[in-house]
Each structure stands twice: as C-alpha cells, then as structure tokens.
Amino acid sequence: MAERKKKKPRDSEWWVEEHKSRERAKQSERQAPAGASFFKTVEDYDQVQAEKNLTDLNAQLLAQADPAPGAWGYVALLEKKSSQREIEKVKRAMPLSPNLRGAIVDSGLSLRAIVTDTQELGLLMEFNFIQEASFDCWIRNEWVSEQVFRGKNELLKRSERLLKRYLRRATQAGQEFFDAPSPSGALPPARTEW
C-alpha cells in the first residue's frame, strides 16, 4: 500500500487543526447545560432574606437621612458626589406631600430616591436613577411593583405619577385592613401591633 503523506497546512489555512484528538470527552468531563452555573450560584439563595435585607437597608438609609415629613433628606455614600443640579432635578420631579418623606442617596455616579409614608401605611418606594432606571414599591413588606425604564429621564417624567399612585394604593390597603370583617365583638388590631 502506498503511504499517505500528511500535508502541512498552509498559513492561509488557519482553520485546520493538526493535533486533533478523536477521543470523546467522558460524561463527567462534559460541560454542564447553559443555565447550570446560574442555578448553582443561586442554589442556597433565600429570596425572603434578600428582600428583608434590601428593605432594611432602605430603612437604615432613611433613618440616616432623617427627613422631616414632606421633605427630603440626603445621604452621600462616597466622597465623590453627584452634581447639585442633578439632585435638585430629582427633588423637583417628585414633590413630597406632608404625609411622605424621602431620602436622596448619592453614590457618586448615580442617585437613588427612597420614599416612605408618615402614616404607618407600610409604604416604601425606591427610584433608581441609573442608566437602566428602575422603580420598586413595597406595601406592608409585600413587594407590589417593579418597573424598568429606558433611562433616568423617563423615570423622572413618571416619578410624580408613581408617587401618587402607590400612596393611594397603600392608603386603600390600610383602610381595607381596618375594615376587614372580624369575629363579632373583636376589634381590629391596633397599629402598634404590626
């Protein structure tokens, strides 16, 4: 039989692999399905605890800012701060009624506005003025809304409407709580029992 000579690939044939192995990878060495690494990372993730940590952080930032009813407080997380013009733009876009108070959280390159009620309705709203702006709302520690916007300008335009809508919703939820049917003679729980 005539021996076949292997030709060396030319420089222009960069796609030819000379030392290719014909052995197949064992099942244990094969790569996991595409989403497996994601599920591995969130395997022990506790959504309830994560939500509690987030709302606790917002409550801590509000306490640190210590805003008066109907007013904004301010917390700077870094030495580098956003421009005063950007901060005022957020405040003007979201005028607070006397039954709301808010904190502007300055992270240097981004601003976050946290708003809560003064009536113990359990309302907490978070506005993130970043590249992909977002809004989240909790009423009585229940996450009721998450919205993503094309940019911070779109969120600025819609923020006052969101404030009013979710304050109204929290007020209605609070009223429904106290108007809920109860056994005859029983009183609804006092607000201090929450």
C-alpha positions as a printed NumPy array, in Angstrom:
array([[  0.   ,   0.   ,   0.   ],
       [  1.121,   3.401,  -0.713],
       [  1.808,   5.606,   2.258],
       [ -0.194,   8.72 ,   2.516],
       [  1.773,  11.806,   3.241],
       [  0.282,  14.379,   5.566],
       [  0.41 ,  17.791,   4.1  ],
       [  1.332,  20.606,   6.399],
       [ -1.333,  23.275,   6.473],
       [ -0.52 ,  26.415,   4.68 ],
       [ -0.502,  29.707,   6.524],
       [ -3.723,  30.634,   4.796],
       [ -5.47 ,  27.522,   6.186],
       [ -5.651,  28.759,   9.76 ],
       [ -8.818,  26.75 ,  10.457],
       [ -7.111,  23.371,  10.039],
       [ -6.195,  21.779,  13.346],
       [ -3.157,  19.494,  13.155],
       [ -3.245,  17.768,  16.528],
       [ -6.915,  16.985,  16.833],
       [ -7.81 ,  14.122,  19.141],
       [-10.541,  11.729,  18.1  ],
       [-11.353,  10.712,  21.67 ],
       [-14.707,  11.854,  23.005],
       [-14.968,  13.569,  26.356],
       [-16.278,  11.399,  29.158],
       [-19.755,  12.195,  30.503],
       [-18.293,  13.626,  33.731],
       [-15.968,  15.951,  31.793],
       [-18.66 ,  17.401,  29.554],
       [-19.786,  20.925,  30.14 ],
       [-22.94 ,  21.399,  32.163],
       [-26.067,  22.778,  30.463],
       [-26.025,  26.516,  29.835],
       [-28.125,  27.516,  32.865],
       [-26.496,  25.099,  35.317],
       [-23.89 ,  27.575,  36.524],
       [-26.609,  30.133,  37.236],
       [-28.664,  27.667,  39.247],
       [-25.552,  26.592,  41.131],
       [-24.932,  30.2  ,  42.188],
       [-28.45 ,  30.703,  43.462],
       [-28.796,  27.244,  44.967],
       [-28.873,  28.482,  48.569],
       [-30.323,  31.909,  47.77 ],
       [-33.025,  32.937,  50.212],
       [-35.377,  35.355,  48.418],
       [-37.226,  36.279,  51.61 ],
       [-33.982,  37.14 ,  53.418],
       [-32.705,  39.113,  50.411],
       [-35.93 ,  41.151,  50.333],
       [-35.658,  41.783,  54.07 ],
       [-32.021,  42.906,  53.707],
       [-32.938,  45.298,  50.912],
       [-35.86 ,  46.864,  52.748],
       [-33.79 ,  47.002,  55.945],
       [-31.05 ,  48.84 ,  54.055],
       [-33.584,  51.332,  52.706],
       [-34.968,  51.857,  56.229],
       [-31.435,  52.396,  57.546],
       [-30.684,  54.946,  54.815],
       [-33.941,  56.77 ,  55.588],
       [-33.046,  56.826,  59.285],
       [-29.578,  58.161,  58.462],
       [-31.012,  60.918,  56.237],
       [-33.653,  61.721,  58.9  ],
       [-36.021,  63.711,  56.655],
       [-38.903,  65.709,  58.118],
       [-42.44 ,  64.972,  56.873],
       [-42.913,  66.483,  53.414],
       [-39.159,  66.975,  52.96 ],
       [-36.075,  65.309,  51.521],
       [-33.024,  64.149,  53.45 ],
       [-29.621,  63.448,  51.878],
       [-27.046,  60.684,  52.338],
       [-23.738,  60.541,  50.452],
       [-22.27 ,  57.037,  50.287],
       [-18.974,  58.099,  48.656],
       [-16.709,  61.117,  48.721],
       [-17.472,  61.704,  45.05 ],
       [-20.928,  63.264,  44.816],
       [-23.47 ,  63.886,  42.078],
       [-23.95 ,  67.458,  40.949],
       [-26.315,  69.641,  42.959],
       [-28.192,  70.262,  39.707],
       [-28.966,  66.502,  39.341],
       [-30.087,  66.259,  42.975],
       [-32.423,  69.258,  42.595],
       [-33.824,  67.807,  39.364],
       [-34.874,  64.639,  41.264],
       [-36.406,  66.679,  44.097],
       [-38.379,  68.863,  41.653],
       [-39.651,  65.822,  39.761],
       [-41.048,  64.311,  42.967],
       [-42.622,  66.932,  45.23 ],
       [-43.434,  65.276,  48.557],
       [-46.789,  65.765,  50.245],
       [-46.818,  66.251,  54.041],
       [-47.621,  62.549,  54.523],
       [-44.438,  61.424,  52.727],
       [-40.749,  61.787,  53.488],
       [-37.787,  60.899,  51.323],
       [-34.05 ,  60.403,  51.185],
       [-31.755,  61.071,  48.264],
       [-28.936,  58.503,  48.331],
       [-25.909,  59.737,  46.397],
       [-23.49 ,  57.085,  45.129],
       [-21.353,  59.489,  43.135],
       [-22.309,  58.376,  39.64 ],
       [-25.914,  57.527,  40.443],
       [-28.781,  58.743,  42.591],
       [-31.449,  56.755,  44.384],
       [-34.568,  58.222,  45.954],
       [-36.253,  56.334,  48.791],
       [-39.72 ,  57.491,  49.806],
       [-41.88 ,  56.307,  52.677],
       [-45.109,  57.412,  54.3  ],
       [-45.549,  59.104,  57.673],
       [-48.88 ,  57.406,  58.412],
       [-47.613,  53.89 ,  59.182],
       [-49.128,  52.504,  55.979],
       [-46.028,  50.404,  55.335],
       [-45.254,  52.146,  52.046],
       [-41.686,  52.079,  50.719],
       [-40.757,  53.253,  47.211],
       [-37.322,  53.148,  45.635],
       [-36.404,  55.099,  42.491],
       [-33.007,  54.25 ,  40.932],
       [-31.744,  56.967,  38.612],
       [-29.11 ,  54.986,  36.736],
       [-28.519,  54.051,  33.082],
       [-31.298,  51.434,  33.235],
       [-33.538,  53.284,  35.667],
       [-35.941,  51.338,  37.857],
       [-38.748,  51.696,  40.367],
       [-39.692,  49.265,  43.148],
       [-42.531,  49.516,  45.643],
       [-43.4  ,  47.619,  48.819],
       [-46.649,  47.935,  50.758],
       [-46.744,  46.258,  54.181],
       [-43.466,  44.468,  53.358],
       [-45.011,  42.941,  50.24 ],
       [-43.218,  43.714,  47.   ],
       [-46.018,  45.039,  44.767],
       [-44.239,  46.607,  41.813],
       [-41.02 ,  46.592,  39.838],
       [-40.656,  48.664,  36.685],
       [-37.66 ,  49.293,  34.441],
       [-37.315,  52.42 ,  32.312],
       [-35.238,  53.31 ,  29.257],
       [-33.269,  55.854,  31.222],
       [-33.321,  58.199,  34.158],
       [-35.115,  60.94 ,  32.201],
       [-38.077,  58.644,  31.545],
       [-38.218,  57.751,  35.243],
       [-38.025,  61.449,  36.172],
       [-41.043,  62.147,  33.941],
       [-43.116,  59.358,  35.513],
       [-41.963,  59.595,  39.131],
       [-44.629,  62.003,  40.43 ],
       [-47.382,  59.836,  38.949],
       [-45.837,  56.734,  40.563],
       [-45.656,  58.52 ,  43.931],
       [-49.34 ,  59.419,  43.814],
       [-50.5  ,  56.037,  42.513],
       [-48.744,  53.96 ,  45.166],
       [-49.581,  56.325,  48.022],
       [-53.245,  55.976,  47.023],
       [-52.858,  52.186,  46.798],
       [-51.188,  51.99 ,  50.224],
       [-53.92 ,  54.164,  51.745],
       [-56.608,  51.884,  50.295],
       [-54.763,  48.778,  51.537],
       [-54.538,  50.301,  55.017],
       [-58.242,  51.106,  55.062],
       [-59.156,  47.611,  53.848],
       [-57.068,  46.17 ,  56.671],
       [-59.05 ,  48.036,  59.326],
       [-62.402,  47.477,  57.609],
       [-61.824,  43.716,  57.268],
       [-64.556,  41.555,  58.814],
       [-63.732,  40.255,  62.273],
       [-65.481,  37.943,  64.719],
       [-68.358,  39.661,  66.476],
       [-67.171,  41.853,  69.294],
       [-63.487,  41.648,  68.282],
       [-61.644,  44.852,  67.459],
       [-59.142,  45.116,  64.638],
       [-55.529,  45.078,  65.852],
       [-54.048,  48.357,  66.995],
       [-51.473,  49.893,  64.714],
       [-48.798,  49.287,  67.325],
       [-49.234,  45.515,  66.941],
       [-47.734,  45.489,  63.45 ]])
